[in-house]
Amino acid sequence: MKTTTTRQDQGIPGVYGLLLLDVVSRWGYSDETLFAPFHLTSEQLADPNFRIPTPIANELVKHSLRLTGESTLGFHLGTQMRISIHGFIGYAIMTAHDITDAIALASRFIQLRLPFLQLYFSTFGPKATLQLQCDIEVEPLRTEIILGLTIGIMTMAKALTGIEDLRGEVDLDFAEPAGFEKYKDKLSSSIRFNQPHLISSFDKNI
């Protein structure tokens, strides 16, 4: 079993547990069904200062997958994600002039909210690139965070720009989850799995 890093040990903001509930409730499950096995409540998770310990967050994801019968909830988490869920960082992003400005803000401040994530943003090449580093190693939590955040960035970019057909290329460093094929035609960006890095590229003039 892989050990957790110091950044992992700082846990996951509770509000992301509520995002998971939003998704799982589509299958008809209540907050009690989802949270009670872990002695959590919606009220606890709504507290801006509450964090879910990483091992519990990992078990919560496993529980969610068992309840829904899905191999991944990353697509649903991403399409359900709203800018405001990211707290003060989200509100700062809402003031951005364009996508480039928004991602630059996110890459500067994301570790204040999610210490286990690092974003490296560049506009030096012909396209803008966004590289992600995730210090969480436990599965399936790592895969769900990365896939959910990747698709969430697409969702939030559409909300910021009003452009539905935002296109880009995304490389992920893990295998394609079983059954993910059915979601690919719902995404305007192409996703490649089993790549050496977590990196996205897109038109920097958006």
C-alpha positions in Angstrom: 0.0 0.0 0.0 1.3 3.4 -0.9 2.0 5.9 1.8 0.5 9.3 1.9 2.5 12.5 1.5 2.4 15.5 3.8 0.2 17.4 1.3 -2.1 14.4 1.1 -2.5 14.4 4.9 -4.0 17.8 4.8 -7.2 16.2 3.4 -9.9 17.3 1.0 -12.1 20.3 1.5 -15.5 19.1 2.8 -17.4 21.0 0.1 -16.1 18.5 -2.5 -17.9 15.8 -0.5 -21.1 17.7 -1.2 -20.2 17.8 -4.9 -19.9 14.0 -4.7 -23.4 13.9 -3.1 -24.8 16.0 -5.9 -23.6 13.3 -8.3 -24.6 10.2 -6.3 -28.1 11.6 -5.6 -28.8 11.2 -9.3 -29.0 7.5 -8.5 -31.5 8.1 -5.8 -29.2 8.0 -2.8 -29.5 10.3 0.2 -26.8 12.1 2.1 -27.3 9.7 5.0 -26.7 6.7 2.7 -23.5 8.2 1.4 -22.0 9.8 4.5 -23.3 7.9 7.5 -20.7 5.0 7.2 -18.0 7.6 7.6 -19.7 9.5 10.5 -20.0 12.6 8.2 -22.9 14.9 7.7 -23.8 17.5 5.1 -23.7 20.2 7.8 -20.1 19.2 8.6 -19.0 19.2 5.0 -20.6 22.7 4.4 -18.2 24.2 7.0 -15.5 26.1 4.9 -12.8 24.9 7.4 -13.8 21.2 7.4 -11.5 18.8 5.6 -12.0 15.1 4.9 -8.9 13.0 5.8 -7.5 11.5 2.7 -8.0 7.8 3.6 -11.6 8.5 4.4 -12.1 10.5 1.2 -10.7 7.5 -0.7 -13.1 5.1 1.0 -15.9 7.6 0.3 -15.1 7.5 -3.4 -15.1 3.7 -3.3 -18.5 3.7 -1.5 -19.9 6.0 -4.2 -18.7 3.8 -7.0 -20.3 0.8 -5.3 -23.6 2.6 -4.8 -23.8 3.8 -8.4 -22.3 0.8 -10.1 -20.0 3.1 -12.1 -16.3 2.5 -12.7 -15.7 6.3 -12.6 -17.7 9.4 -11.6 -15.1 11.8 -13.0 -17.3 12.8 -15.9 -20.2 13.6 -13.6 -18.1 15.4 -11.1 -16.6 17.5 -13.8 -19.8 18.5 -15.5 -21.4 19.3 -12.2 -18.5 21.5 -11.0 -19.2 25.2 -10.6 -16.6 27.9 -10.2 -18.1 29.0 -6.8 -17.3 25.6 -5.3 -13.6 26.6 -5.2 -14.3 29.2 -2.6 -12.3 32.5 -2.6 -10.2 31.2 -5.6 -13.4 30.6 -7.5 -14.6 34.1 -6.9 -11.3 35.6 -7.9 -11.4 33.6 -11.2 -14.9 35.1 -11.9 -13.2 38.5 -12.2 -10.7 37.3 -14.8 -10.7 39.0 -18.2 -10.3 35.7 -20.2 -9.5 32.0 -19.9 -5.7 32.7 -19.8 -6.1 35.2 -17.0 -8.4 32.8 -15.1 -6.0 29.8 -15.3 -3.1 32.0 -14.3 -5.0 33.0 -11.2 -5.9 29.4 -10.4 -2.3 28.2 -10.9 -1.1 30.8 -8.4 -3.5 30.1 -5.6 -4.8 26.6 -6.0 -2.5 25.2 -3.3 -4.1 27.4 -0.7 -7.3 25.4 -1.3 -5.9 22.1 -2.5 -2.4 21.7 -1.2 -1.9 18.3 -3.0 -2.3 19.9 -6.4 0.1 22.0 -8.4 -0.7 23.7 -11.7 2.0 24.9 -14.2 0.7 27.2 -16.8 2.6 28.4 -19.9 1.7 30.6 -22.9 5.2 30.5 -24.4 4.5 28.0 -27.1 2.0 28.1 -30.0 -0.7 27.0 -27.6 -1.3 27.5 -23.9 -0.5 24.5 -21.8 -1.6 23.5 -18.3 0.3 20.8 -16.5 -1.1 19.2 -13.4 0.8 17.5 -10.6 -1.2 15.6 -8.0 0.6 14.4 -4.8 -2.3 12.1 -3.8 -1.3 8.5 -4.6 -4.2 6.4 -3.3 -6.7 5.0 -5.7 -9.4 5.5 -6.8 -9.3 9.0 -5.2 -6.4 10.2 -7.4 -8.1 9.2 -10.7 -11.4 10.7 -9.7 -9.8 14.0 -8.6 -7.8 14.3 -11.8 -10.6 13.3 -14.2 -13.2 15.4 -12.3 -10.9 18.5 -12.2 -9.9 18.1 -15.8 -13.5 18.0 -17.0 -14.4 20.6 -14.4 -11.9 23.0 -15.9 -13.6 22.5 -19.3 -17.1 23.1 -17.8 -16.0 26.2 -15.9 -14.2 27.5 -19.0 -17.4 27.3 -21.0 -19.3 29.1 -18.2 -16.7 31.9 -18.2 -16.6 32.4 -22.0 -20.1 31.4 -23.1 -18.4 29.3 -25.8 -19.9 25.8 -25.8 -17.5 24.3 -28.3 -14.2 25.0 -26.6 -11.6 22.6 -28.0 -8.3 21.3 -26.6 -6.1 18.3 -26.1 -5.8 16.5 -22.8 -3.2 13.9 -21.8 -3.8 11.8 -18.6 -1.2 9.4 -17.0 -3.6 6.6 -16.1 -5.6 4.0 -18.0 -9.0 4.8 -19.4 -11.6 3.8 -16.9 -14.0 1.1 -18.0 -17.1 2.5 -19.7 -15.6 6.0 -20.2 -16.0 5.6 -24.0 -19.7 6.6 -23.7 -18.7 10.1 -22.4 -16.1 11.0 -25.0 -18.6 12.2 -27.6 -20.0 14.6 -25.0 -16.7 16.3 -24.6 -15.4 19.0 -27.0 -11.8 18.3 -26.1 -10.0 15.1 -26.9 -8.6 13.0 -24.1 -5.7 10.5 -24.4 -4.9 8.0 -21.6 -1.7 6.3 -20.5 0.4 9.3 -21.4 3.6 10.3 -19.5 2.2 13.5 -18.1 -1.0 15.3 -17.0 -1.1 18.1 -19.4 -3.7 20.0 -21.4 -3.3 22.4 -24.3 -5.6 24.9 -25.9 -5.8 28.1 -28.0 -4.3 30.8 -25.9 -6.3 33.5 -27.7 -9.6 32.5 -26.2 
